[in-house]
């Protein structure tokens, strides 16, 4: 046993010696290859991005902002000590890599308290910022360690700290302590006091989260942590550690205006649109400067006190003309236009009535506004009144909940969900009866996109914000290509829903959205006035407006037909002022199957749009091959333990155990068997065969 122990010791020592020799050679070679100190001072390690509006106007310049280079003796000692205390307490004693910190990280990982994650030293951070990327790979970490030791070999501690403090990123485009000091405190870094130094040092860990221009309280809290660490390590006295960080005077950041909501949404797309590049680029966008100002003003002027507002406006091709994600970007950069999930209320009825029109209803058909109960759920109209016999147009214009519930129940809640998916709703959709009143949450940009597709006579619209990207030489690195248009519903369905939407503005709940030219749109108000919506279009411009509180509490008096509709009108008067007046096409040219049932009723017309062939396959326009079923909704909104394929416990599966792809009712109609009964007296025509069905049955046959 002793002999094996000696051999193990000898071999282990030999391998360790060989490893140390190899590491030493690698460090020596890296040190010899490093640029000189003056060369490192001259390098810039970030990309400049100029963002331009659709007319070429520069709306933002993002990227590095380098202040004056400060030599080590010009940087206040308190700034140096703050940075060392919070980022690398053993900076002046290690050789580029901190063995104690590494050993502690290994111990924490081995005891299972948290994942392995050794904190990088200041020298390692400098090596990564200057020479490497931020990928969390073992190869990158090893190279980072070798380069850190090479830097320690070649340069003094003061030189390394000087390089670090002049190059590290502090957020908001500021690189180096001088740039950060001027950005946040309006004076050079040579004048930094203890509290200001603590704020700046605290930014390195998470520049966005702790930025004092984005979240003052977070910045103050982080600065107090830095002061406590400095006190514990003996770098400042107790009196110095007790300074009032909250009393620090911050500079107002005027550049942080509502345009940043748009750039925050658009620029991350460059990671997908462009190959990796660090050269300066110019990004040409779809944003209209005048419309952006008008949208910002409309939201600020009309949003109720204590609430937030958001607006998205699309051109007919999907180009984003304006995007407002809140009432004040400086106060909160959260983009409610693209990220917030809110209930749309009656604005969701767009999909209910689209499905009903596609199933055979027309605006003139008679329906009954009477109390109704569906599966134990009893919807009520706003105001609690019922109109009795009315037509579809009136029911939509006055947003009758009972009628929407009956229509949804008749056409199938799964069909309504499928219609919403078809028009670009990407969020989860419930198929319970209450879904017809907008209980499923949506994004403002998605709902606006759906209305834009209606404006374009039922063809798909894909929102986009970047037109092209060029480099400093003017070469085009990327250029937007128009997406393929897809006919989502037949022309007569688009005409019918436009008729309903126009009536809602002319005589119904959306009268506040009138602007002196044809407008079509829909209001939306959720229970207890938590959300207010108006989405509509005119002259090729589609705009969606949402208002409510971030905590989803009720807002007194908030209704879609009031503040949101007023904000819509204020914005749209400016947005369409230079566009010709466009009358809507609302004449219904009904297909033959709706006038006189024949074989087309059962199989669809191959020259129309999406249809179902004799085998039950979905066929795209102009194709003869089956297309994949788009926008699945299976499983969403189902009760626990219930599968998307078998909502009825008594419904048996085929012998092979595989779920049936379509209901028996649908298959019978698609193959011409068990033809449906004659149309009811209050309907013009009969329901359409499912021309664009959901991927699988999501609701028991009605």
ZAVEX-693437 format. One line per 5 residues: number of its first residue (from 0); their letters; for each residue x, y, z of C-alpha. Coordinates in nm, 2 decimals. Example, Ala and Ser with C-alpha at 12.3 -4.5 7.8 and 13.67 -1.06 7.14 Angstrom:
0> as> 1.23 -0.45 0.78 | 1.37 -0.11 0.71
***
This chain:
0> xxxxx> 0.00 0.00 0.00 | 0.29 0.23 0.08 | 0.45 0.16 -0.25 | 0.13 0.25 -0.44 | 0.09 0.57 -0.24
5> xxxxx> 0.45 0.67 -0.32 | 0.39 0.60 -0.69 | 0.07 0.80 -0.68 | 0.25 1.08 -0.51 | 0.53 1.07 -0.76
10> xxxxx> 0.31 1.05 -1.06 | 0.07 1.32 -0.92 | 0.36 1.55 -0.85 | 0.51 1.49 -1.19 | 0.18 1.57 -1.36
15> xxxxx> 0.13 1.88 -1.15 | 0.48 1.99 -1.24 | 0.42 1.93 -1.61 | 0.09 2.11 -1.58 | 0.25 2.41 -1.41
20> xxxxx> 0.53 2.41 -1.68 | 0.27 2.41 -1.95 | 0.07 2.68 -1.79 | 0.38 2.89 -1.73 | 0.47 2.86 -2.10
25> xxxxx> 0.12 2.95 -2.21 | 0.12 3.26 -1.98 | 0.46 3.36 -2.10 | 0.36 3.33 -2.46 | 0.04 3.52 -2.40
30> xxxxx> 0.22 3.80 -2.22 | 0.46 3.83 -2.51 | 0.17 3.85 -2.75 | -0.02 4.12 -2.56 | -0.05 4.47 -2.71
35> xxxxx> 0.15 4.74 -2.54 | -0.01 4.95 -2.27 | -0.06 5.25 -2.50 | -0.23 5.02 -2.76 | -0.47 4.89 -2.50
40> xxxxx> -0.56 5.24 -2.40 | -0.65 5.33 -2.76 | -0.88 5.03 -2.82 | -1.26 5.06 -2.80 | -1.45 4.74 -2.71
45> xxxxx> -1.81 4.81 -2.81 | -2.02 4.88 -3.11 | -2.18 5.21 -3.21 | -2.54 5.19 -3.35 | -2.71 5.49 -3.51
50> xxxxx> -3.09 5.44 -3.53 | -3.28 5.64 -3.80 | -3.65 5.70 -3.86 | -3.82 5.62 -4.19 | -3.72 5.97 -4.33
55> xxxxx> -3.36 5.93 -4.23 | -3.37 6.14 -3.92 | -3.14 6.02 -3.64 | -3.36 5.92 -3.35 | -3.10 5.75 -3.12
60> xxxxx> -2.73 5.67 -3.10 | -2.65 5.37 -2.89 | -2.32 5.22 -2.80 | -2.01 5.34 -2.63 | -1.97 5.68 -2.48
65> xxxxx> -1.61 5.72 -2.37 | -1.52 6.01 -2.13 | -1.18 6.15 -2.08 | -0.90 5.90 -2.01 | -0.79 5.93 -1.64
70> xxxxx> -0.45 5.83 -1.53 | -0.43 5.63 -1.21 | -0.33 5.93 -1.00 | -0.63 6.13 -1.13 | -0.89 5.87 -1.02
75> xxxxx> -1.01 5.94 -0.67 | -0.89 5.67 -0.42 | -1.25 5.62 -0.30 | -1.34 5.51 -0.65 | -1.06 5.26 -0.66
80> xxxxx> -1.14 5.12 -0.32 | -1.51 5.10 -0.39 | -1.44 4.90 -0.71 | -1.19 4.66 -0.54 | -1.42 4.61 -0.24
85> xxxxx> -1.72 4.50 -0.44 | -1.56 4.33 -0.74 | -1.23 4.18 -0.62 | -1.13 4.22 -0.25 | -0.80 4.03 -0.29
90> xxxxx> -0.71 4.22 -0.61 | -0.37 4.34 -0.47 | -0.26 4.00 -0.35 | -0.35 3.75 -0.63 | -0.18 3.68 -0.96
95> xxxxx> -0.47 3.74 -1.19 | -0.68 3.44 -1.07 | -0.80 3.42 -0.71 | -0.73 3.07 -0.57 | -0.92 3.13 -0.25
100> xxxxx> -1.23 3.26 -0.44 | -1.20 2.96 -0.67 | -1.17 2.71 -0.38 | -1.48 2.87 -0.21 | -1.68 2.84 -0.53
105> xxxxx> -1.59 2.48 -0.57 | -1.68 2.41 -0.20 | -2.02 2.58 -0.24 | -2.09 2.39 -0.56 | -1.98 2.06 -0.40
110> xxxxx> -2.21 2.11 -0.10 | -2.50 2.16 -0.33 | -2.59 2.50 -0.21 | -2.59 2.66 -0.56 | -2.45 2.61 -0.91
115> xxxxx> -2.08 2.64 -0.97 | -2.00 3.00 -1.04 | -1.66 3.15 -0.94 | -1.65 3.53 -0.94 | -1.41 3.67 -1.19
120> xxxxx> -1.13 3.89 -1.07 | -1.09 4.24 -1.19 | -0.80 4.12 -1.41 | -1.01 3.84 -1.56 | -1.29 4.09 -1.63
125> xxxxx> -1.04 4.32 -1.81 | -0.92 4.02 -2.01 | -1.27 3.93 -2.11 | -1.38 4.28 -2.19 | -1.07 4.36 -2.41
130> xxxxx> -1.00 4.02 -2.57 | -1.29 3.78 -2.54 | -1.67 3.75 -2.55 | -1.91 3.67 -2.27 | -1.98 3.31 -2.36
135> xxxxx> -2.00 3.09 -2.05 | -1.79 2.80 -2.18 | -1.50 2.62 -2.02 | -1.27 2.70 -2.31 | -1.34 3.07 -2.27
140> xxxxx> -1.29 3.06 -1.90 | -0.95 2.89 -1.94 | -0.84 3.14 -2.20 | -0.96 3.42 -1.97 | -0.75 3.28 -1.68
145> xxxxx> -0.44 3.26 -1.90 | -0.48 3.61 -2.03 | -0.54 3.74 -1.68 | -0.22 3.59 -1.55 | -0.04 3.73 -1.86
150> xxxxx> -0.17 4.08 -1.79 | -0.05 4.05 -1.43 | 0.29 3.93 -1.56 | 0.33 4.23 -1.80 | 0.16 4.52 -1.62
155> xxxxx> 0.15 4.65 -1.26 | -0.16 4.64 -1.04 | -0.21 5.01 -1.08 | -0.19 4.99 -1.46 | -0.44 4.71 -1.46
160> xxxxx> -0.68 4.90 -1.23 | -0.64 5.21 -1.45 | -0.73 5.01 -1.76 | -1.02 4.85 -1.60 | -1.17 5.17 -1.46
165> xxxxx> -1.14 5.35 -1.79 | -1.29 5.06 -1.99 | -1.55 4.88 -1.79 | -1.92 4.93 -1.89 | -2.15 5.11 -1.64
170> xxxxx> -2.47 5.11 -1.84 | -2.65 5.36 -2.06 | -2.37 5.35 -2.32 | -2.11 5.48 -2.06 | -1.77 5.31 -2.07
175> xxxxx> -1.52 5.42 -1.80 | -1.57 5.61 -1.48 | -1.54 5.95 -1.64 | -1.82 5.88 -1.89 | -2.04 5.73 -1.61
180> xxxxx> -1.98 6.02 -1.38 | -2.07 6.28 -1.64 | -2.38 6.08 -1.74 | -2.52 6.02 -1.40 | -2.39 6.32 -1.19
185> xxxxx> -2.30 6.59 -1.45 | -1.94 6.63 -1.35 | -1.60 6.46 -1.43 | -1.49 6.15 -1.23 | -1.21 6.35 -1.07
190> xxxxx> -1.48 6.51 -0.85 | -1.65 6.19 -0.73 | -1.74 6.17 -0.36 | -1.79 5.85 -0.15 | -2.17 5.81 -0.22
195> xxxxx> -2.13 5.87 -0.60 | -1.83 5.63 -0.61 | -2.04 5.36 -0.44 | -2.33 5.41 -0.69 | -2.09 5.37 -0.99
200> xxxxx> -1.91 5.07 -0.84 | -2.24 4.90 -0.78 | -2.34 4.92 -1.15 | -2.08 4.67 -1.29 | -2.27 4.37 -1.16
205> xxxxx> -2.59 4.45 -1.35 | -2.58 4.79 -1.54 | -2.94 4.78 -1.65 | -3.09 4.66 -1.32 | -2.90 4.91 -1.10
210> xxxxx> -2.90 5.21 -1.33 | -3.00 5.52 -1.14 | -3.18 5.66 -1.44 | -3.40 5.35 -1.46 | -3.45 5.25 -1.09
215> xxxxx> -3.32 5.50 -0.83 | -3.42 5.28 -0.54 | -3.23 4.98 -0.68 | -2.92 5.19 -0.74 | -2.93 5.33 -0.39
220> xxxxx> -2.98 4.98 -0.24 | -2.68 4.85 -0.43 | -2.46 5.15 -0.33 | -2.54 5.08 0.03 | -2.41 4.72 -0.01
225> xxxxx> -2.09 4.86 -0.16 | -2.04 5.10 0.14 | -2.10 4.82 0.38 | -1.83 4.60 0.21 | -1.59 4.89 0.21
230> xxxxx> -1.65 4.94 0.58 | -1.61 4.57 0.66 | -1.28 4.55 0.47 | -1.15 4.87 0.64 | -1.13 5.08 0.33
235> xxxxx> -1.34 5.36 0.47 | -1.44 5.47 0.82 | -1.78 5.42 0.99 | -1.86 5.79 0.94 | -1.78 5.76 0.56
240> xxxxx> -2.00 5.45 0.53 | -2.30 5.63 0.68 | -2.34 5.88 0.40 | -2.69 5.93 0.26 | -2.68 5.79 -0.09
245> xxxxx> -3.04 5.88 -0.16 | -2.94 6.25 -0.13 | -2.71 6.22 -0.44 | -2.83 6.46 -0.71 | -2.88 6.27 -1.04
250> xxxxx> -2.88 6.42 -1.38 | -3.20 6.41 -1.58 | -3.15 6.18 -1.88 | -3.33 6.36 -2.16 | -3.23 6.11 -2.42
255> xxxxx> -3.45 5.84 -2.25 | -3.77 5.94 -2.43 | -4.05 5.72 -2.57 | -3.85 5.63 -2.88 | -3.65 5.40 -2.66
260> xxxxx> -3.96 5.18 -2.62 | -3.93 5.11 -3.00 | -3.55 5.08 -3.01 | -3.56 4.84 -2.71 | -3.80 4.62 -2.91
265> xxxxx> -3.64 4.65 -3.25 | -3.26 4.64 -3.19 | -3.24 4.29 -3.02 | -3.37 4.15 -3.35 | -3.03 4.24 -3.50
270> xxxxx> -2.88 3.93 -3.33 | -3.10 3.73 -3.57 | -3.09 3.95 -3.87 | -2.71 4.01 -3.89 | -2.40 3.79 -3.86
275> xxxxx> -2.18 3.88 -3.56 | -2.02 4.22 -3.63 | -1.85 4.48 -3.41 | -1.82 4.76 -3.67 | -2.04 5.07 -3.64
280> xxxxx> -2.37 5.03 -3.81 | -2.68 5.24 -3.90 | -3.02 5.09 -3.86 | -3.30 5.24 -4.08 | -3.64 5.18 -3.92
285> xxxxx> -4.01 5.22 -4.00 | -4.07 5.47 -3.72 | -4.24 5.80 -3.81 | -4.11 6.08 -3.59 | -4.42 6.29 -3.61
290> xxxxx> -4.65 6.00 -3.53 | -4.43 5.89 -3.24 | -4.46 6.24 -3.09 | -4.84 6.23 -3.15 | -4.87 5.89 -3.00
295> xxxxx> -4.67 5.99 -2.69 | -4.88 6.30 -2.64 | -5.21 6.12 -2.69 | -5.12 5.86 -2.43 | -4.99 6.12 -2.18
300> xxxxx> -5.29 6.35 -2.22 | -5.57 6.08 -2.20 | -5.44 5.81 -1.96 | -5.62 5.83 -1.62 | -5.41 5.93 -1.32
305> xxxxx> -5.23 5.64 -1.16 | -5.27 5.42 -1.47 | -5.04 5.34 -1.76 | -5.10 5.35 -2.14 | -4.96 5.19 -2.45
310> xxxxx> -5.01 5.24 -2.82 | -4.90 5.06 -3.14 | -4.96 5.19 -3.49 | -4.91 4.98 -3.80 | -4.90 5.08 -4.17
315> xxxxx> -5.09 4.85 -4.41 | -4.78 4.64 -4.48 | -4.70 4.59 -4.11 | -4.45 4.87 -4.07 | -4.46 5.01 -3.72
320> xxxxx> -4.52 5.38 -3.74 | -4.54 5.45 -3.37 | -4.49 5.26 -3.05 | -4.55 5.39 -2.70 | -4.49 5.14 -2.41
325> xxxxx> -4.59 5.36 -2.12 | -4.65 5.72 -2.00 | -4.28 5.78 -1.91 | -3.98 5.58 -2.02 | -3.75 5.73 -1.76
330> xxxxx> -3.99 5.63 -1.48 | -4.03 5.28 -1.62 | -3.88 5.12 -1.93 | -4.12 4.83 -1.93 | -4.28 4.81 -2.27
335> xxxxx> -4.65 4.75 -2.23 | -4.71 4.76 -2.60 | -4.50 4.44 -2.67 | -4.46 4.26 -2.34 | -4.76 4.32 -2.11
340> xxxxx> -5.03 4.05 -2.12 | -5.38 4.19 -2.05 | -5.74 4.08 -2.10 | -5.89 4.24 -2.41 | -6.25 4.24 -2.30
345> xxxxx> -6.50 4.30 -2.58 | -6.22 4.38 -2.83 | -6.19 4.00 -2.84 | -6.53 3.98 -3.00 | -6.36 4.05 -3.33
350> xxxxx> -6.27 3.68 -3.34 | -6.62 3.56 -3.23 | -6.79 3.75 -3.51 | -6.53 3.66 -3.77 | -6.60 3.30 -3.69
355> xxxxx> -6.98 3.35 -3.70 | -6.95 3.54 -4.04 | -6.74 3.26 -4.18 | -7.00 3.01 -4.05 | -7.28 3.17 -4.25
360> xxxxx> -7.40 3.47 -4.05 | -7.44 3.81 -4.22 | -7.47 4.16 -4.05 | -7.85 4.17 -4.12 | -7.93 3.83 -3.96
365> xxxxx> -8.15 3.83 -3.66 | -8.03 3.73 -3.32 | -8.17 3.74 -2.97 | -8.03 3.96 -2.69 | -8.19 3.77 -2.40
370> xxxxx> -8.05 3.62 -2.08 | -7.86 3.30 -2.15 | -7.68 3.03 -1.95 | -7.41 2.81 -2.10 | -7.25 2.53 -1.90
375> xxxxx> -7.34 2.71 -1.58 | -7.20 3.05 -1.70 | -7.45 3.34 -1.73 | -7.31 3.64 -1.91 | -7.46 3.98 -1.86
380> xxxxx> -7.47 4.30 -2.07 | -7.32 4.62 -1.96 | -7.60 4.80 -1.78 | -7.80 4.48 -1.73 | -8.05 4.55 -2.01
385> xxxxx> -8.16 4.32 -2.30 | -8.29 4.44 -2.64 | -8.46 4.12 -2.75 | -8.47 4.06 -3.13 | -8.19 4.26 -3.30
390> xxxxx> -7.96 4.20 -3.59 | -7.59 4.10 -3.58 | -7.47 4.45 -3.67 | -7.65 4.61 -3.38 | -7.54 4.34 -3.14
395> xxxxx> -7.18 4.40 -3.23 | -7.21 4.78 -3.23 | -7.35 4.78 -2.88 | -7.12 4.50 -2.76 | -7.40 4.27 -2.65
400> xxxxx> -7.24 4.00 -2.43 | -7.53 3.76 -2.44 | -7.52 3.75 -2.82 | -7.15 3.69 -2.83 | -7.19 3.41 -2.59
405> xxxxx> -7.46 3.25 -2.80 | -7.26 3.29 -3.12 | -6.95 3.14 -2.96 | -7.14 2.85 -2.83 | -7.30 2.78 -3.17
410> xxxxx> -6.98 2.80 -3.38 | -6.76 2.64 -3.11 | -6.52 2.80 -2.87 | -6.24 2.60 -3.02 | -6.32 2.75 -3.36
415> xxxxx> -6.30 3.10 -3.21 | -5.96 3.02 -3.06 | -5.85 2.89 -3.40 | -5.96 3.21 -3.56 | -5.76 3.41 -3.31
420> xxxxx> -5.45 3.20 -3.38 | -5.51 3.25 -3.75 | -5.50 3.63 -3.70 | -5.17 3.62 -3.51 | -5.26 3.59 -3.14
425> xxxxx> -4.97 3.40 -2.99 | -5.06 3.39 -2.62 | -5.25 3.10 -2.45 | -5.62 3.09 -2.53 | -5.89 2.94 -2.31
430> xxxxx> -6.18 2.75 -2.47 | -6.42 2.79 -2.18 | -6.74 2.98 -2.26 | -6.62 3.30 -2.10 | -6.34 3.33 -2.35
435> xxxxx> -6.59 3.50 -2.59 | -6.57 3.81 -2.36 | -6.19 3.83 -2.37 | -6.08 3.64 -2.07 | -5.76 3.52 -2.24
440> xxxxx> -5.47 3.77 -2.21 | -5.31 3.92 -2.52 | -5.04 4.17 -2.62 | -5.12 4.51 -2.76 | -4.91 4.45 -3.07
445> xxxxx> -5.07 4.11 -3.14 | -5.43 4.24 -3.12 | -5.34 4.54 -3.33 | -5.19 4.31 -3.59 | -5.52 4.12 -3.60
450> xxxxx> -5.72 4.43 -3.67 | -5.46 4.53 -3.94 | -5.53 4.20 -4.12 | -5.90 4.29 -4.13 | -5.81 4.64 -4.27
455> xxxxx> -5.62 4.46 -4.54 | -5.93 4.27 -4.65 | -5.85 3.96 -4.45 | -5.49 3.91 -4.56 | -5.21 3.85 -4.31
460> xxxxx> -5.00 4.13 -4.17 | -4.65 4.08 -4.01 | -4.53 4.37 -3.79 | -4.17 4.48 -3.85 | -3.96 4.77 -3.75
465> xxxxx> -3.62 4.75 -3.93 | -3.60 4.84 -4.30 | -3.23 4.80 -4.36 | -2.89 4.80 -4.19 | -2.58 4.95 -4.33
470> xxxxx> -2.22 4.97 -4.22 | -1.99 5.28 -4.21 | -1.90 5.24 -4.57 | -2.27 5.24 -4.68 | -2.28 4.87 -4.76
475> xxxxx> -2.62 4.71 -4.70 | -2.59 4.43 -4.44 | -2.96 4.35 -4.42 | -3.27 4.46 -4.61 | -3.63 4.38 -4.52
480> xxxxx> -3.82 4.16 -4.75 | -4.20 4.16 -4.76 | -4.35 3.85 -4.60 | -4.57 3.63 -4.80 | -4.94 3.73 -4.78
485> xxxxx> -5.19 3.47 -4.68 | -5.57 3.51 -4.72 | -5.69 3.44 -4.37 | -6.06 3.47 -4.44 | -6.27 3.51 -4.76
490> xxxxx> -6.33 3.86 -4.89 | -6.70 3.85 -4.79 | -6.60 3.77 -4.43 | -6.36 4.06 -4.42 | -6.63 4.29 -4.57
495> xxxxx> -6.88 4.18 -4.31 | -6.66 4.23 -4.01 | -6.55 4.57 -4.14 | -6.92 4.66 -4.17 | -6.96 4.57 -3.80
500> xxxxx> -6.65 4.76 -3.69 | -6.75 5.07 -3.88 | -7.10 5.06 -3.72 | -6.94 5.03 -3.37 | -6.77 5.36 -3.43
505> xxxxx> -7.05 5.54 -3.61 | -7.34 5.46 -3.37 | -7.21 5.21 -3.11 | -6.97 5.21 -2.82 | -6.68 5.36 -3.01
510> xxxxx> -6.82 5.69 -3.11 | -6.54 5.88 -2.93 | -6.30 5.74 -3.19 | -6.46 5.94 -3.48 | -6.21 6.16 -3.67
515> xxxxx> -6.42 6.30 -3.95 | -6.34 6.02 -4.20 | -6.43 5.65 -4.21 | -6.31 5.46 -3.90 | -6.37 5.10 -3.81
520> xxxxx> -6.28 4.97 -3.46 | -6.38 4.81 -3.14 | -6.38 4.90 -2.77 | -6.28 4.67 -2.49 | -6.34 4.69 -2.12
525> xxxxx> -6.27 4.42 -1.86 | -6.44 4.35 -1.53 | -6.41 4.62 -1.26 | -6.26 4.86 -1.52 | -5.91 4.70 -1.50
530> xxxxx> -5.84 4.74 -1.87 | -5.96 4.97 -2.14 | -5.90 4.92 -2.51 | -5.97 5.07 -2.85 | -5.83 4.91 -3.16
535> xxxxx> -5.93 5.04 -3.51 | -5.82 5.15 -3.85 | -5.86 5.42 -4.11 | -5.69 5.51 -4.44 | -5.45 5.21 -4.41
540> xxxxx> -5.33 5.29 -4.06 | -5.42 5.05 -3.78 | -5.38 5.16 -3.42 | -5.43 4.98 -3.09 | -5.45 5.16 -2.75
545> xxxxx> -5.46 5.00 -2.41 | -5.48 5.16 -2.06 | -5.48 5.02 -1.71 | -5.26 4.98 -1.40 | -4.96 4.75 -1.39
550> xxxxx> -5.09 4.58 -1.08 | -5.42 4.51 -1.25 | -5.62 4.71 -1.00 | -5.94 4.88 -1.10 | -5.92 5.23 -1.26
555> xxxxx> -6.22 5.45 -1.18 | -6.42 5.54 -1.49 | -6.19 5.35 -1.73 | -6.39 5.22 -2.03 | -6.27 5.14 -2.38
560> xxxxx> -6.51 5.39 -2.53 | -6.37 5.68 -2.33 | -6.00 5.75 -2.26 | -5.86 5.48 -2.50 | -6.10 5.58 -2.78
565> xxxxx> -6.01 5.95 -2.72 | -5.64 5.87 -2.73 | -5.69 5.68 -3.05 | -5.88 5.97 -3.21 | -5.62 6.23 -3.10
570> xxxxx> -5.34 6.02 -3.26 | -5.52 5.92 -3.57 | -5.62 6.27 -3.67 | -5.25 6.34 -3.70 | -5.15 6.00 -3.85
575> xxxxx> -5.39 6.01 -4.15 | -5.39 6.39 -4.21 | -5.18 6.35 -4.52 | -5.35 6.04 -4.65 | -5.64 6.02 -4.89
580> xxxxx> -5.98 5.94 -4.74 | -6.06 5.57 -4.80 | -6.41 5.43 -4.80 | -6.45 5.07 -4.66 | -6.56 4.78 -4.87
585> xxxxx> -6.85 4.64 -4.68 | -7.06 4.49 -4.96 | -7.10 4.12 -4.90 | -7.06 3.92 -5.21 | -7.17 3.58 -5.07
590> xxxxx> -7.03 3.26 -5.21 | -7.27 3.02 -5.39 | -7.26 2.77 -5.11 | -7.42 3.03 -4.88 | -7.69 3.11 -5.14
595> xxxxx> -7.77 2.76 -5.26 | -7.61 2.45 -5.10 | -7.43 2.22 -5.34 | -7.11 2.01 -5.34 | -6.90 2.33 -5.28
600> xxxxx> -7.07 2.35 -4.94 | -6.91 2.02 -4.84 | -6.57 2.04 -5.00 | -6.49 2.41 -5.05 | -6.36 2.58 -5.36
605> xxxxx> -5.99 2.50 -5.45 | -5.95 2.85 -5.60 | -6.07 3.03 -5.29 | -5.85 3.01 -4.98 | -5.77 2.75 -4.72
610> xxxxx> -6.01 2.45 -4.76 | -6.05 2.09 -4.66 | -6.02 1.82 -4.93 | -6.21 1.49 -4.94 | -5.95 1.32 -4.71
615> xxxxx> -5.98 1.59 -4.45 | -5.64 1.75 -4.53 | -5.59 2.13 -4.51 | -5.49 2.27 -4.85 | -5.33 2.62 -4.89
620> xxxxx> -5.43 2.85 -5.18 | -5.25 2.76 -5.50 | -5.12 2.43 -5.35 | -5.24 2.08 -5.42 | -5.05 1.93 -5.13
625> xxxxx> -5.17 1.92 -4.77 | -5.03 2.20 -4.56 | -4.93 2.18 -4.19 | -5.21 2.29 -3.96 | -5.12 2.64 -3.83
630> xxxxx> -5.15 2.79 -3.48 | -5.23 2.49 -3.26 | -5.46 2.55 -2.97 | -5.48 2.20 -2.83 | -5.48 2.16 -2.46
635> xxxxx> -5.51 2.53 -2.38 | -5.78 2.61 -2.13 | -5.88 2.25 -2.06 | -5.97 2.13 -1.71 | -5.71 1.93 -1.52
640> xxxxx> -5.68 1.58 -1.64 | -5.87 1.64 -1.96 | -5.68 1.57 -2.28 | -5.72 1.80 -2.59 | -5.84 1.50 -2.80
645> xxxxx> -6.11 1.37 -2.57 | -6.30 1.63 -2.38 | -6.60 1.40 -2.36 | -6.52 1.11 -2.12 | -6.77 0.89 -2.31
650> xxxxx> -6.60 0.95 -2.65 | -6.39 0.64 -2.73 | -6.06 0.64 -2.91 | -6.00 0.44 -3.22 | -5.89 0.08 -3.19
655> xxxxx> -5.53 0.16 -3.23 | -5.54 0.40 -2.93 | -5.44 0.70 -3.14 | -5.66 1.01 -3.10 | -5.90 1.10 -3.38
660> xxxxx> -5.78 1.41 -3.56 | -6.13 1.55 -3.63 | -6.48 1.50 -3.49 | -6.72 1.25 -3.63 | -6.96 1.54 -3.71
665> xxxxx> -6.69 1.71 -3.92 | -6.59 1.39 -4.10 | -6.95 1.31 -4.19 | -7.00 1.66 -4.34 | -6.67 1.65 -4.52
670> xxxxx> -6.75 1.33 -4.69 | -7.11 1.42 -4.78 | -7.28 1.19 -4.53 | -7.55 1.30 -4.29 | -7.60 1.64 -4.45
675> xxxxx> -7.70 1.91 -4.20 | -8.06 2.01 -4.17 | -8.20 2.31 -4.35 | -8.10 2.65 -4.24 | -8.29 2.81 -3.95
680> xxxxx> -8.54 3.09 -4.04 | -8.33 3.36 -3.88 | -8.02 3.28 -4.08 | -7.93 3.36 -4.44 | -7.77 3.04 -4.57
685> xxxxx> -7.63 2.76 -4.35 | -7.31 2.72 -4.16 | -6.99 2.68 -4.37 | -6.79 2.36 -4.35 | -6.48 2.43 -4.14
690> xxxxx> -6.27 2.59 -4.41 | -5.98 2.66 -4.17 | -6.04 2.42 -3.87 | -5.84 2.40 -3.55 | -5.57 2.13 -3.56
695> xxxxx> -5.78 1.90 -3.34 | -6.12 1.91 -3.19 | -6.10 2.14 -2.88 | -6.47 2.14 -2.78 | -6.73 1.86 -2.78
700> xx> -6.96 1.88 -3.08 | -7.25 2.11 -3.02
***
